[in-house]
Amino acid sequence: MKIRVKRIFKYTFDNITNYELLPGEYEVGRQIDENAAHLAMQFGAAVIIPEAKKKKVTKKAPENKVLKVKRTK
């Protein structure tokens, strides 16, 4: 899951160390902690980036294909 941080977000977990998220896109679990991402979304500083769904590619016949015309009566 990815999130986009809209503005600087400062938070703390242990009441001693202050952490800061700068604006940008982050991968949850790899770049930032899940709890930090949840806090940022809860306070309105971040939004979830929706995953792009892959479209199924269908092959089309070429448009310049020559066809025989049926004879009319």
WOBEL-V982190 format. One record per helix or strand. SS is the DSSP state (H for helix, E for strand). FROM is the first residue (numbers start at 1). TO is the last residue. If there is no record, write none. Layout:
ss:SS from:FROM to:TO
ss:SS from:FROM to:TO
This chain:
ss:E from:2 to:5
ss:E from:9 to:12
ss:E from:18 to:21
ss:E from:24 to:28
ss:E from:32 to:32
ss:H from:34 to:42
ss:E from:46 to:49
